[in-house]
Amino acid sequence: MKDRNKSSQQELRIAIILSELRPGGMERVVVHLAKGLSSRGIATMVVCLQNPGELAQELEGTGVHFEALRSLASKDISALWRLRTLLRRFCPSVINVHDYASATYVVAANWLAYRTPIMFTAHGLLYGGLDGLRRRYRFFSRFFTRLTAVSETVAERHKEYLCWSGQVHVIRNGVPAIQRNARLRNAVRAELGIRPDVLLFLAVGNPRPEKGFEDLIDATAILRDTEGRDRNFAVAVAGKLTDSEYCWMLHRRVEERSVQDRFRLIGFRSNTTALYSAADVFVLSSRSEGLPMVILESMMAGLPVIATHVGGVPDAVGDRGLLVEVANPEQLAFAMGRILSEEGLADRLGCVGREHALSTYGVDRMVDDYIACYDALVARKAGA
């Protein structure tokens, strides 16, 4: 941990605000950050504007003050007022907001409270849906004191989106070390009906168009036809399944490609250590990403990584994994085939990836970087 005046650390009071702690990479960053701040004696409050979400339980007993406003309506004035009341009671020295949907409420509530410095953290590459709201978010971004991002690519994208004239500070995501477990491996594979001799490719993410899981389905079919039907491999996708058109499309595509015996959508799994223990290889087929937590987690777990060349992934993976073009099932299948056929490749990539993740993407380093940004904002306000 970086040297820092202890009394100054105790003066920090951080309010972290987002829509919901649903299963997702950005939300896991918030959980790790909040727990890390609290463990250092920094008063920390996490506020979800909507429902608590599945990950909220991970903050129980950590000393983090948690509130969920359960606001599901558009232009909810009562939620704005309740947020303003929370801010006045907590008296944060910095407000750190992590998504655009929350930003409008934060800016308005903060203006009605103490006008505390607001730091906005950008996590993704804005995959569709936000272009129509660009003018609104540009206006509200005028009230941000600092803009941070999880990678250089994300920083450039949001700087352009917001017409941000200042510096964007990059704070790379951090994840805890993961130790794979043989007992968990056997339990998960038995549940899924996957034999010990089957090489399991794992993908993790809530099914949405930007995840490109249709490309992974196509790659599975290509790999089966290339390697032969008797080659022992399977693909599992862990993520929250919904009644969306995209999810139904994935189910139909599995049937159309006749890969039901190879490809499984296994739903949300809270025990990520068990998932990474069960797997042999991690695959990211995304068409848009910032710096996905699942890449860092899989590297921490010592899994070899196959990933699309998107967002901050190339910087994180480099030559310690296999990178392929976006929306290219043929390249994805070829990379998966290399893992199947090249002796020692999986072990080598897994080892160097883990070493890199441990040295570069630990939680303590991430928390240090956030604290440095918070300190700078408090000092700037004091000197104003």
BALOBA-1460 file (C-alpha; in Angstrom, 3 decimals):
// residues 384
<rec num="1" residu="m" x="0.000" y="0.000" z="0.000"/>
<rec num="2" residu="k" x="1.253" y="3.496" z="-0.804"/>
<rec num="3" residu="d" x="2.461" y="5.670" z="2.066"/>
<rec num="4" residu="r" x="-0.330" y="7.852" z="3.300"/>
<rec num="5" residu="n" x="-1.054" y="9.970" z="6.360"/>
<rec num="6" residu="k" x="-3.295" y="7.897" z="8.635"/>
<rec num="7" residu="s" x="-5.252" y="10.861" z="9.952"/>
<rec num="8" residu="s" x="-5.961" y="11.961" z="6.384"/>
<rec num="9" residu="q" x="-7.233" y="8.458" z="5.614"/>
<rec num="10" residu="q" x="-9.706" y="8.657" z="8.470"/>
<rec num="11" residu="e" x="-11.031" y="11.969" z="7.151"/>
<rec num="12" residu="l" x="-12.118" y="10.416" z="3.870"/>
<rec num="13" residu="r" x="-15.790" y="9.559" z="3.596"/>
<rec num="14" residu="i" x="-16.662" y="7.934" z="0.285"/>
<rec num="15" residu="a" x="-20.146" y="7.524" z="-1.185"/>
<rec num="16" residu="i" x="-20.232" y="5.018" z="-4.064"/>
<rec num="17" residu="i" x="-23.382" y="5.158" z="-6.180"/>
<rec num="18" residu="l" x="-24.663" y="2.915" z="-8.968"/>
<rec num="19" residu="s" x="-27.949" y="1.505" z="-10.222"/>
<rec num="20" residu="e" x="-27.858" y="-1.987" z="-8.718"/>
<rec num="21" residu="l" x="-25.377" y="-4.608" z="-7.498"/>
<rec num="22" residu="r" x="-26.497" y="-7.131" z="-10.109"/>
<rec num="23" residu="p" x="-24.085" y="-9.845" z="-11.322"/>
<rec num="24" residu="g" x="-21.624" y="-8.030" z="-13.549"/>
<rec num="25" residu="g" x="-18.035" y="-6.863" z="-13.853"/>
<rec num="26" residu="m" x="-18.617" y="-3.227" z="-12.923"/>
<rec num="27" residu="e" x="-20.641" y="-4.260" z="-9.915"/>
<rec num="28" residu="r" x="-17.894" y="-6.626" z="-8.714"/>
<rec num="29" residu="v" x="-15.403" y="-3.755" z="-8.982"/>
<rec num="30" residu="v" x="-17.658" y="-1.706" z="-6.698"/>
<rec num="31" residu="v" x="-17.867" y="-4.534" z="-4.159"/>
<rec num="32" residu="h" x="-14.076" y="-5.025" z="-4.101"/>
<rec num="33" residu="l" x="-13.512" y="-1.280" z="-3.856"/>
<rec num="34" residu="a" x="-16.026" y="-0.721" z="-1.055"/>
<rec num="35" residu="k" x="-14.677" y="-3.639" z="0.978"/>
<rec num="36" residu="g" x="-11.098" y="-2.466" z="0.422"/>
<rec num="37" residu="l" x="-11.869" y="1.081" z="1.544"/>
<rec num="38" residu="s" x="-13.735" y="-0.095" z="4.630"/>
<rec num="39" residu="s" x="-10.936" y="-2.493" z="5.608"/>
<rec num="40" residu="r" x="-8.615" y="0.527" z="5.778"/>
<rec num="41" residu="g" x="-10.861" y="2.401" z="8.164"/>
<rec num="42" residu="i" x="-12.363" y="4.692" z="5.522"/>
<rec num="43" residu="a" x="-16.061" y="5.448" z="6.043"/>
<rec num="44" residu="t" x="-17.794" y="4.002" z="2.988"/>
<rec num="45" residu="m" x="-21.409" y="4.071" z="1.832"/>
<rec num="46" residu="v" x="-22.758" y="2.221" z="-1.210"/>
<rec num="47" residu="v" x="-26.100" y="3.375" z="-2.606"/>
<rec num="48" residu="c" x="-28.088" y="1.477" z="-5.241"/>
<rec num="49" residu="l" x="-30.759" y="3.639" z="-6.840"/>
<rec num="50" residu="q" x="-32.744" y="0.571" z="-7.842"/>
<rec num="51" residu="n" x="-32.855" y="-2.808" z="-6.074"/>
<rec num="52" residu="p" x="-29.991" y="-4.182" z="-3.971"/>
<rec num="53" residu="g" x="-29.025" y="-6.860" z="-6.488"/>
<rec num="54" residu="e" x="-27.511" y="-10.301" z="-5.973"/>
<rec num="55" residu="l" x="-24.059" y="-9.010" z="-5.012"/>
<rec num="56" residu="a" x="-25.319" y="-6.812" z="-2.152"/>
<rec num="57" residu="q" x="-25.005" y="-9.739" z="0.252"/>
<rec num="58" residu="e" x="-21.218" y="-9.624" z="-0.203"/>
<rec num="59" residu="l" x="-21.153" y="-6.308" z="1.697"/>
<rec num="60" residu="e" x="-22.828" y="-7.745" z="4.778"/>
<rec num="61" residu="g" x="-20.582" y="-7.633" z="7.844"/>
<rec num="62" residu="t" x="-17.894" y="-5.589" z="6.079"/>
<rec num="63" residu="g" x="-18.558" y="-2.250" z="7.778"/>
<rec num="64" residu="v" x="-19.830" y="-0.729" z="4.528"/>
<rec num="65" residu="h" x="-23.043" y="1.263" z="4.976"/>
<rec num="66" residu="f" x="-25.448" y="0.055" z="2.279"/>
<rec num="67" residu="e" x="-28.707" y="1.584" z="1.045"/>
<rec num="68" residu="a" x="-31.046" y="0.619" z="-1.801"/>
<rec num="69" residu="l" x="-33.615" y="3.239" z="-2.842"/>
<rec num="70" residu="r" x="-35.645" y="0.731" z="-4.914"/>
<rec num="71" residu="s" x="-36.490" y="3.370" z="-7.501"/>
<rec num="72" residu="l" x="-37.716" y="1.814" z="-10.732"/>
<rec num="73" residu="a" x="-39.628" y="4.781" z="-12.134"/>
<rec num="74" residu="s" x="-38.368" y="7.321" z="-14.636"/>
<rec num="75" residu="k" x="-37.772" y="10.827" z="-13.255"/>
<rec num="76" residu="d" x="-38.398" y="9.669" z="-9.689"/>
<rec num="77" residu="i" x="-38.467" y="12.865" z="-7.606"/>
<rec num="78" residu="s" x="-38.900" y="10.943" z="-4.358"/>
<rec num="79" residu="a" x="-35.722" y="8.946" z="-5.065"/>
<rec num="80" residu="l" x="-33.871" y="12.176" z="-5.736"/>
<rec num="81" residu="w" x="-35.013" y="13.557" z="-2.407"/>
<rec num="82" residu="r" x="-34.100" y="10.369" z="-0.524"/>
<rec num="83" residu="l" x="-30.638" y="10.392" z="-2.105"/>
<rec num="84" residu="r" x="-30.192" y="14.014" z="-1.109"/>
<rec num="85" residu="t" x="-31.138" y="13.077" z="2.480"/>
<rec num="86" residu="l" x="-28.632" y="10.207" z="2.524"/>
<rec num="87" residu="l" x="-25.845" y="12.475" z="1.293"/>
<rec num="88" residu="r" x="-26.616" y="15.120" z="3.900"/>
<rec num="89" residu="r" x="-26.561" y="12.514" z="6.672"/>
<rec num="90" residu="f" x="-23.408" y="10.727" z="5.514"/>
<rec num="91" residu="c" x="-21.499" y="13.918" z="4.569"/>
<rec num="92" residu="p" x="-19.159" y="12.301" z="2.008"/>
<rec num="93" residu="s" x="-15.898" y="13.978" z="1.121"/>
<rec num="94" residu="v" x="-16.131" y="12.444" z="-2.389"/>
<rec num="95" residu="i" x="-19.013" y="10.918" z="-4.346"/>
<rec num="96" residu="n" x="-17.914" y="8.202" z="-6.787"/>
<rec num="97" residu="v" x="-20.644" y="7.369" z="-9.331"/>
<rec num="98" residu="h" x="-20.204" y="4.340" z="-11.599"/>
<rec num="99" residu="d" x="-22.917" y="4.503" z="-14.266"/>
<rec num="100" residu="y" x="-24.691" y="7.117" z="-16.346"/>
<rec num="101" residu="a" x="-28.179" y="6.169" z="-15.189"/>
<rec num="102" residu="s" x="-27.199" y="7.180" z="-11.644"/>
<rec num="103" residu="a" x="-25.244" y="10.270" z="-12.650"/>
<rec num="104" residu="t" x="-28.248" y="12.519" z="-13.256"/>
<rec num="105" residu="y" x="-29.680" y="11.754" z="-9.813"/>
<rec num="106" residu="v" x="-26.288" y="12.173" z="-8.151"/>
<rec num="107" residu="v" x="-25.641" y="15.560" z="-9.725"/>
<rec num="108" residu="a" x="-29.095" y="16.878" z="-8.799"/>
<rec num="109" residu="a" x="-29.062" y="15.461" z="-5.245"/>
<rec num="110" residu="n" x="-25.530" y="16.722" z="-4.668"/>
<rec num="111" residu="w" x="-26.513" y="20.210" z="-5.801"/>
<rec num="112" residu="l" x="-29.323" y="20.124" z="-3.217"/>
<rec num="113" residu="a" x="-26.994" y="18.836" z="-0.483"/>
<rec num="114" residu="y" x="-23.376" y="19.910" z="0.049"/>
<rec num="115" residu="r" x="-22.003" y="20.063" z="-3.524"/>
<rec num="116" residu="t" x="-19.307" y="17.505" z="-2.808"/>
<rec num="117" residu="p" x="-16.705" y="16.637" z="-5.499"/>
<rec num="118" residu="i" x="-18.117" y="14.036" z="-7.903"/>
<rec num="119" residu="m" x="-15.842" y="11.460" z="-9.536"/>
<rec num="120" residu="f" x="-17.342" y="9.489" z="-12.413"/>
<rec num="121" residu="t" x="-15.808" y="6.100" z="-13.222"/>
<rec num="122" residu="a" x="-16.326" y="4.782" z="-16.769"/>
<rec num="123" residu="h" x="-16.299" y="1.006" z="-17.141"/>
<rec num="124" residu="g" x="-17.388" y="0.053" z="-20.658"/>
<rec num="125" residu="l" x="-17.330" y="1.134" z="-24.284"/>
<rec num="126" residu="l" x="-20.972" y="2.283" z="-24.509"/>
<rec num="127" residu="y" x="-22.220" y="-0.604" z="-26.636"/>
<rec num="128" residu="g" x="-25.424" y="0.880" z="-28.104"/>
<rec num="129" residu="g" x="-28.377" y="2.495" z="-26.382"/>
<rec num="130" residu="l" x="-26.708" y="5.681" z="-25.124"/>
<rec num="131" residu="d" x="-26.314" y="7.747" z="-28.294"/>
<rec num="132" residu="g" x="-29.775" y="9.257" z="-27.868"/>
<rec num="133" residu="l" x="-28.890" y="10.373" z="-24.344"/>
<rec num="134" residu="r" x="-25.579" y="11.940" z="-25.272"/>
<rec num="135" residu="r" x="-26.692" y="15.557" z="-24.958"/>
<rec num="136" residu="r" x="-28.183" y="14.929" z="-21.519"/>
<rec num="137" residu="y" x="-25.078" y="13.215" z="-20.147"/>
<rec num="138" residu="r" x="-22.774" y="15.844" z="-21.621"/>
<rec num="139" residu="f" x="-24.719" y="18.450" z="-19.692"/>
<rec num="140" residu="f" x="-24.552" y="16.581" z="-16.388"/>
<rec num="141" residu="s" x="-20.861" y="15.755" z="-16.880"/>
<rec num="142" residu="r" x="-20.159" y="19.480" z="-16.428"/>
<rec num="143" residu="f" x="-20.746" y="18.852" z="-12.738"/>
<rec num="144" residu="f" x="-18.161" y="16.048" z="-12.541"/>
<rec num="145" residu="t" x="-14.965" y="17.075" z="-10.794"/>
<rec num="146" residu="r" x="-12.962" y="14.160" z="-12.169"/>
<rec num="147" residu="l" x="-13.402" y="11.480" z="-14.823"/>
<rec num="148" residu="t" x="-11.710" y="8.093" z="-14.426"/>
<rec num="149" residu="a" x="-11.778" y="4.981" z="-16.613"/>
<rec num="150" residu="v" x="-10.714" y="1.351" z="-16.328"/>
<rec num="151" residu="s" x="-8.496" y="1.395" z="-19.449"/>
<rec num="152" residu="e" x="-7.008" y="3.811" z="-21.971"/>
<rec num="153" residu="t" x="-9.484" y="2.683" z="-24.634"/>
<rec num="154" residu="v" x="-12.436" y="3.312" z="-22.328"/>
<rec num="155" residu="a" x="-10.940" y="6.681" z="-21.366"/>
<rec num="156" residu="e" x="-10.750" y="7.818" z="-24.984"/>
<rec num="157" residu="r" x="-14.279" y="6.627" z="-25.754"/>
<rec num="158" residu="h" x="-15.876" y="8.454" z="-22.821"/>
<rec num="159" residu="k" x="-13.780" y="11.564" z="-23.324"/>
<rec num="160" residu="e" x="-15.167" y="11.812" z="-26.841"/>
<rec num="161" residu="y" x="-18.707" y="10.888" z="-25.779"/>
<rec num="162" residu="l" x="-18.812" y="13.606" z="-23.111"/>
<rec num="163" residu="c" x="-16.637" y="16.156" z="-24.944"/>
<rec num="164" residu="w" x="-14.508" y="16.092" z="-21.792"/>
<rec num="165" residu="s" x="-11.716" y="18.637" z="-22.067"/>
<rec num="166" residu="g" x="-9.730" y="17.592" z="-19.015"/>
<rec num="167" residu="q" x="-7.553" y="14.629" z="-18.191"/>
<rec num="168" residu="v" x="-9.082" y="11.173" z="-17.784"/>
<rec num="169" residu="h" x="-7.354" y="9.198" z="-15.024"/>
<rec num="170" residu="v" x="-7.001" y="5.475" z="-15.714"/>
<rec num="171" residu="i" x="-7.533" y="3.162" z="-12.737"/>
<rec num="172" residu="r" x="-7.288" y="-0.452" z="-13.811"/>
<rec num="173" residu="n" x="-9.592" y="-2.982" z="-12.235"/>
<rec num="174" residu="g" x="-8.322" y="-5.260" z="-9.494"/>
<rec num="175" residu="v" x="-9.407" y="-8.722" z="-8.396"/>
<rec num="176" residu="p" x="-8.507" y="-10.939" z="-5.445"/>
<rec num="177" residu="a" x="-6.252" y="-13.939" z="-5.925"/>
<rec num="178" residu="i" x="-8.149" y="-17.120" z="-6.805"/>
<rec num="179" residu="q" x="-6.954" y="-20.584" z="-5.811"/>
<rec num="180" residu="r" x="-8.546" y="-23.363" z="-7.825"/>
<rec num="181" residu="n" x="-9.949" y="-26.239" z="-5.804"/>
<rec num="182" residu="a" x="-10.046" y="-29.912" z="-6.837"/>
<rec num="183" residu="r" x="-13.115" y="-30.694" z="-4.711"/>
<rec num="184" residu="l" x="-15.080" y="-27.806" z="-6.260"/>
<rec num="185" residu="r" x="-13.885" y="-28.835" z="-9.704"/>
<rec num="186" residu="n" x="-15.231" y="-32.357" z="-9.305"/>
<rec num="187" residu="a" x="-18.523" y="-31.144" z="-7.827"/>
<rec num="188" residu="v" x="-19.303" y="-28.665" z="-10.614"/>
<rec num="189" residu="r" x="-18.302" y="-31.035" z="-13.408"/>
<rec num="190" residu="a" x="-20.396" y="-33.803" z="-11.879"/>
<rec num="191" residu="e" x="-23.374" y="-31.431" z="-11.701"/>
<rec num="192" residu="l" x="-22.944" y="-30.497" z="-15.355"/>
<rec num="193" residu="g" x="-22.322" y="-34.074" z="-16.441"/>
<rec num="194" residu="i" x="-18.828" y="-33.343" z="-17.743"/>
<rec num="195" residu="r" x="-16.371" y="-36.229" z="-17.497"/>
<rec num="196" residu="p" x="-12.863" y="-35.698" z="-16.057"/>
<rec num="197" residu="d" x="-11.247" y="-36.267" z="-19.479"/>
<rec num="198" residu="v" x="-13.304" y="-33.533" z="-21.201"/>
<rec num="199" residu="l" x="-11.556" y="-30.181" z="-21.756"/>
<rec num="200" residu="l" x="-13.955" y="-27.473" z="-20.591"/>
<rec num="201" residu="f" x="-13.967" y="-24.003" z="-22.159"/>
<rec num="202" residu="l" x="-15.669" y="-21.487" z="-19.836"/>
<rec num="203" residu="a" x="-17.255" y="-18.124" z="-20.676"/>
<rec num="204" residu="v" x="-18.760" y="-15.871" z="-18.005"/>
<rec num="205" residu="g" x="-21.141" y="-12.971" z="-18.606"/>
<rec num="206" residu="n" x="-24.792" y="-12.041" z="-18.560"/>
<rec num="207" residu="p" x="-26.103" y="-12.804" z="-22.071"/>
<rec num="208" residu="r" x="-26.370" y="-9.529" z="-23.981"/>
<rec num="209" residu="p" x="-25.578" y="-8.709" z="-27.635"/>
<rec num="210" residu="e" x="-22.189" y="-7.194" z="-26.792"/>
<rec num="211" residu="k" x="-21.032" y="-10.524" z="-25.314"/>
<rec num="212" residu="g" x="-21.005" y="-12.185" z="-28.742"/>
<rec num="213" residu="f" x="-22.057" y="-15.599" z="-27.439"/>
<rec num="214" residu="e" x="-23.512" y="-16.448" z="-30.852"/>
<rec num="215" residu="d" x="-19.941" y="-16.300" z="-32.166"/>
<rec num="216" residu="l" x="-18.906" y="-18.766" z="-29.464"/>
<rec num="217" residu="i" x="-21.737" y="-21.120" z="-30.463"/>
<rec num="218" residu="d" x="-20.617" y="-20.968" z="-34.094"/>
<rec num="219" residu="a" x="-16.988" y="-21.513" z="-33.045"/>
<rec num="220" residu="t" x="-18.074" y="-24.589" z="-31.076"/>
<rec num="221" residu="a" x="-19.688" y="-26.062" z="-34.194"/>
<rec num="222" residu="i" x="-16.625" y="-25.263" z="-36.322"/>
<rec num="223" residu="l" x="-14.288" y="-26.806" z="-33.766"/>
<rec num="224" residu="r" x="-16.405" y="-29.963" z="-33.530"/>
<rec num="225" residu="d" x="-16.379" y="-30.382" z="-37.320"/>
<rec num="226" residu="t" x="-12.651" y="-29.616" z="-37.551"/>
<rec num="227" residu="e" x="-11.430" y="-31.727" z="-34.647"/>
<rec num="228" residu="g" x="-13.903" y="-34.556" z="-35.100"/>
<rec num="229" residu="r" x="-16.978" y="-35.492" z="-33.150"/>
<rec num="230" residu="d" x="-15.023" y="-37.805" z="-30.857"/>
<rec num="231" residu="r" x="-12.779" y="-35.001" z="-29.548"/>
<rec num="232" residu="n" x="-13.494" y="-34.480" z="-25.862"/>
<rec num="233" residu="f" x="-14.344" y="-30.823" z="-25.277"/>
<rec num="234" residu="a" x="-17.312" y="-28.816" z="-24.029"/>
<rec num="235" residu="v" x="-18.248" y="-25.144" z="-23.673"/>
<rec num="236" residu="a" x="-20.158" y="-23.655" z="-20.724"/>
<rec num="237" residu="v" x="-21.487" y="-20.103" z="-20.433"/>
<rec num="238" residu="a" x="-22.267" y="-18.855" z="-16.927"/>
<rec num="239" residu="g" x="-24.503" y="-15.799" z="-16.706"/>
<rec num="240" residu="k" x="-27.972" y="-14.710" z="-15.662"/>
<rec num="241" residu="l" x="-30.535" y="-15.956" z="-18.183"/>
<rec num="242" residu="t" x="-33.554" y="-13.758" z="-18.852"/>
<rec num="243" residu="d" x="-36.665" y="-13.840" z="-21.013"/>
<rec num="244" residu="s" x="-34.962" y="-11.622" z="-23.588"/>
<rec num="245" residu="e" x="-34.931" y="-12.056" z="-27.344"/>
<rec num="246" residu="y" x="-31.144" y="-12.410" z="-27.225"/>
<rec num="247" residu="c" x="-31.323" y="-15.328" z="-24.782"/>
<rec num="248" residu="w" x="-33.953" y="-17.068" z="-26.873"/>
<rec num="249" residu="m" x="-31.835" y="-16.517" z="-29.973"/>
<rec num="250" residu="l" x="-28.911" y="-18.244" z="-28.256"/>
<rec num="251" residu="h" x="-31.065" y="-21.258" z="-27.382"/>
<rec num="252" residu="r" x="-32.292" y="-21.465" z="-30.996"/>
<rec num="253" residu="r" x="-28.758" y="-21.154" z="-32.347"/>
<rec num="254" residu="v" x="-27.523" y="-24.018" z="-30.179"/>
<rec num="255" residu="e" x="-30.205" y="-26.229" z="-31.743"/>
<rec num="256" residu="e" x="-29.593" y="-24.944" z="-35.288"/>
<rec num="257" residu="r" x="-25.852" y="-25.706" z="-35.002"/>
<rec num="258" residu="s" x="-26.604" y="-29.077" z="-33.344"/>
<rec num="259" residu="v" x="-24.180" y="-28.463" z="-30.501"/>
<rec num="260" residu="q" x="-26.498" y="-29.365" z="-27.606"/>
<rec num="261" residu="d" x="-23.998" y="-32.018" z="-26.486"/>
<rec num="262" residu="r" x="-21.132" y="-29.484" z="-26.479"/>
<rec num="263" residu="f" x="-22.540" y="-26.078" z="-25.527"/>
<rec num="264" residu="r" x="-24.376" y="-25.264" z="-22.283"/>
<rec num="265" residu="l" x="-25.945" y="-22.112" z="-20.903"/>
<rec num="266" residu="i" x="-25.715" y="-22.835" z="-17.166"/>
<rec num="267" residu="g" x="-27.164" y="-19.618" z="-15.700"/>
<rec num="268" residu="f" x="-25.835" y="-17.370" z="-12.954"/>
<rec num="269" residu="r" x="-23.341" y="-18.898" z="-10.515"/>
<rec num="270" residu="s" x="-22.368" y="-16.998" z="-7.382"/>
<rec num="271" residu="n" x="-19.351" y="-19.192" z="-6.595"/>
<rec num="272" residu="t" x="-16.836" y="-17.975" z="-9.151"/>
<rec num="273" residu="t" x="-14.013" y="-19.978" z="-7.554"/>
<rec num="274" residu="a" x="-15.989" y="-23.150" z="-8.269"/>
<rec num="275" residu="l" x="-16.482" y="-22.089" z="-11.891"/>
<rec num="276" residu="y" x="-12.817" y="-21.367" z="-12.501"/>
<rec num="277" residu="s" x="-11.879" y="-24.597" z="-10.720"/>
<rec num="278" residu="a" x="-14.120" y="-26.634" z="-13.017"/>
<rec num="279" residu="a" x="-12.787" y="-25.023" z="-16.194"/>
<rec num="280" residu="d" x="-9.640" y="-25.726" z="-18.194"/>
<rec num="281" residu="v" x="-9.688" y="-22.674" z="-20.500"/>
<rec num="282" residu="f" x="-11.393" y="-19.282" z="-20.368"/>
<rec num="283" residu="v" x="-12.978" y="-17.804" z="-23.507"/>
<rec num="284" residu="l" x="-14.128" y="-14.222" z="-24.055"/>
<rec num="285" residu="s" x="-16.107" y="-13.709" z="-27.269"/>
<rec num="286" residu="s" x="-17.206" y="-10.118" z="-26.559"/>
<rec num="287" residu="r" x="-17.764" y="-7.496" z="-29.234"/>
<rec num="288" residu="s" x="-17.457" y="-4.635" z="-26.729"/>
<rec num="289" residu="e" x="-15.707" y="-4.467" z="-23.344"/>
<rec num="290" residu="g" x="-13.851" y="-2.065" z="-21.079"/>
<rec num="291" residu="l" x="-11.526" y="-4.088" z="-18.884"/>
<rec num="292" residu="p" x="-13.611" y="-7.184" z="-18.060"/>
<rec num="293" residu="m" x="-13.251" y="-8.561" z="-14.558"/>
<rec num="294" residu="v" x="-13.688" y="-12.105" z="-15.856"/>
<rec num="295" residu="i" x="-10.454" y="-11.840" z="-17.837"/>
<rec num="296" residu="l" x="-8.536" y="-10.750" z="-14.744"/>
<rec num="297" residu="e" x="-10.226" y="-13.370" z="-12.563"/>
<rec num="298" residu="s" x="-9.496" y="-16.201" z="-14.973"/>
<rec num="299" residu="m" x="-5.852" y="-15.138" z="-15.218"/>
<rec num="300" residu="m" x="-5.689" y="-14.974" z="-11.407"/>
<rec num="301" residu="a" x="-7.036" y="-18.538" z="-11.361"/>
<rec num="302" residu="g" x="-4.280" y="-19.693" z="-13.714"/>
<rec num="303" residu="l" x="-6.553" y="-20.445" z="-16.670"/>
<rec num="304" residu="p" x="-5.235" y="-19.957" z="-20.203"/>
<rec num="305" residu="v" x="-7.205" y="-17.173" z="-21.911"/>
<rec num="306" residu="i" x="-8.645" y="-16.887" z="-25.406"/>
<rec num="307" residu="a" x="-10.182" y="-13.449" z="-25.980"/>
<rec num="308" residu="t" x="-11.313" y="-11.011" z="-28.616"/>
<rec num="309" residu="h" x="-9.151" y="-7.992" z="-29.351"/>
<rec num="310" residu="v" x="-11.439" y="-5.417" z="-27.714"/>
<rec num="311" residu="g" x="-11.229" y="-2.588" z="-25.165"/>
<rec num="312" residu="g" x="-8.555" y="-3.019" z="-22.520"/>
<rec num="313" residu="v" x="-8.255" y="-6.783" z="-23.137"/>
<rec num="314" residu="p" x="-5.107" y="-6.657" z="-25.336"/>
<rec num="315" residu="d" x="-3.236" y="-4.633" z="-22.699"/>
<rec num="316" residu="a" x="-4.254" y="-7.044" z="-19.947"/>
<rec num="317" residu="v" x="-3.631" y="-10.270" z="-21.865"/>
<rec num="318" residu="g" x="-0.862" y="-9.362" z="-24.316"/>
<rec num="319" residu="d" x="1.133" y="-12.389" z="-25.463"/>
<rec num="320" residu="r" x="0.098" y="-14.240" z="-22.307"/>
<rec num="321" residu="g" x="-3.060" y="-15.481" z="-24.058"/>
<rec num="322" residu="l" x="-4.527" y="-15.977" z="-27.524"/>
<rec num="323" residu="l" x="-6.207" y="-12.904" z="-29.047"/>
<rec num="324" residu="v" x="-8.628" y="-13.089" z="-31.981"/>
<rec num="325" residu="e" x="-10.613" y="-10.625" z="-34.060"/>
<rec num="326" residu="v" x="-14.080" y="-9.537" z="-32.930"/>
<rec num="327" residu="a" x="-17.066" y="-11.405" z="-34.443"/>
<rec num="328" residu="n" x="-14.842" y="-13.998" z="-36.101"/>
<rec num="329" residu="p" x="-15.962" y="-17.526" z="-35.126"/>
<rec num="330" residu="e" x="-13.370" y="-19.097" z="-37.425"/>
<rec num="331" residu="q" x="-10.478" y="-17.430" z="-35.582"/>
<rec num="332" residu="l" x="-12.075" y="-18.244" z="-32.246"/>
<rec num="333" residu="a" x="-12.403" y="-21.916" z="-33.225"/>
<rec num="334" residu="f" x="-8.791" y="-21.989" z="-34.454"/>
<rec num="335" residu="a" x="-7.514" y="-20.612" z="-31.129"/>
<rec num="336" residu="m" x="-9.609" y="-23.131" z="-29.206"/>
<rec num="337" residu="g" x="-8.204" y="-25.866" z="-31.450"/>
<rec num="338" residu="r" x="-4.650" y="-24.797" z="-30.613"/>
<rec num="339" residu="i" x="-5.350" y="-25.362" z="-26.922"/>
<rec num="340" residu="l" x="-6.707" y="-28.807" z="-27.752"/>
<rec num="341" residu="s" x="-3.820" y="-29.858" z="-29.990"/>
<rec num="342" residu="e" x="-0.625" y="-28.049" z="-28.855"/>
<rec num="343" residu="e" x="0.912" y="-29.897" z="-25.954"/>
<rec num="344" residu="g" x="1.912" y="-27.651" z="-23.035"/>
<rec num="345" residu="l" x="0.343" y="-24.486" z="-24.482"/>
<rec num="346" residu="a" x="-2.469" y="-24.305" z="-21.929"/>
<rec num="347" residu="d" x="-0.117" y="-24.764" z="-18.966"/>
<rec num="348" residu="r" x="2.344" y="-22.167" z="-20.252"/>
<rec num="349" residu="l" x="-0.312" y="-19.517" z="-20.890"/>
<rec num="350" residu="g" x="-1.982" y="-20.215" z="-17.557"/>
<rec num="351" residu="c" x="1.266" y="-19.776" z="-15.619"/>
<rec num="352" residu="v" x="2.434" y="-16.551" z="-17.257"/>
<rec num="353" residu="g" x="-1.081" y="-15.096" z="-17.117"/>
<rec num="354" residu="r" x="-1.367" y="-15.740" z="-13.396"/>
<rec num="355" residu="e" x="2.049" y="-14.218" z="-12.683"/>
<rec num="356" residu="h" x="1.080" y="-11.093" z="-14.612"/>
<rec num="357" residu="a" x="-2.317" y="-10.790" z="-12.918"/>
<rec num="358" residu="l" x="-0.827" y="-11.167" z="-9.442"/>
<rec num="359" residu="s" x="1.746" y="-8.437" z="-10.085"/>
<rec num="360" residu="t" x="-0.510" y="-5.987" z="-11.941"/>
<rec num="361" residu="y" x="-4.181" y="-6.460" z="-11.131"/>
<rec num="362" residu="g" x="-4.444" y="-7.018" z="-7.378"/>
<rec num="363" residu="v" x="-7.237" y="-5.422" z="-5.349"/>
<rec num="364" residu="d" x="-4.828" y="-3.540" z="-3.055"/>
<rec num="365" residu="r" x="-3.273" y="-1.731" z="-6.008"/>
<rec num="366" residu="m" x="-6.712" y="-0.751" z="-7.326"/>
<rec num="367" residu="v" x="-7.842" y="0.555" z="-3.932"/>
<rec num="368" residu="d" x="-4.579" y="2.517" z="-3.600"/>
<rec num="369" residu="d" x="-5.241" y="4.216" z="-6.933"/>
<rec num="370" residu="y" x="-8.815" y="5.139" z="-6.026"/>
<rec num="371" residu="i" x="-7.691" y="6.530" z="-2.674"/>
<rec num="372" residu="a" x="-5.050" y="8.660" z="-4.419"/>
<rec num="373" residu="c" x="-7.764" y="10.138" z="-6.650"/>
<rec num="374" residu="y" x="-10.061" y="10.771" z="-3.686"/>
<rec num="375" residu="d" x="-7.227" y="12.443" z="-1.760"/>
<rec num="376" residu="a" x="-6.441" y="14.713" z="-4.696"/>
<rec num="377" residu="l" x="-10.086" y="15.806" z="-4.937"/>
<rec num="378" residu="v" x="-10.289" y="16.545" z="-1.206"/>
<rec num="379" residu="a" x="-7.029" y="18.501" z="-1.327"/>
<rec num="380" residu="r" x="-8.250" y="20.404" z="-4.385"/>
<rec num="381" residu="k" x="-11.475" y="21.343" z="-2.632"/>
<rec num="382" residu="a" x="-9.591" y="22.414" z="0.515"/>
<rec num="383" residu="g" x="-7.292" y="24.613" z="-1.532"/>
<rec num="384" residu="a" x="-10.056" y="26.187" z="-3.577"/>
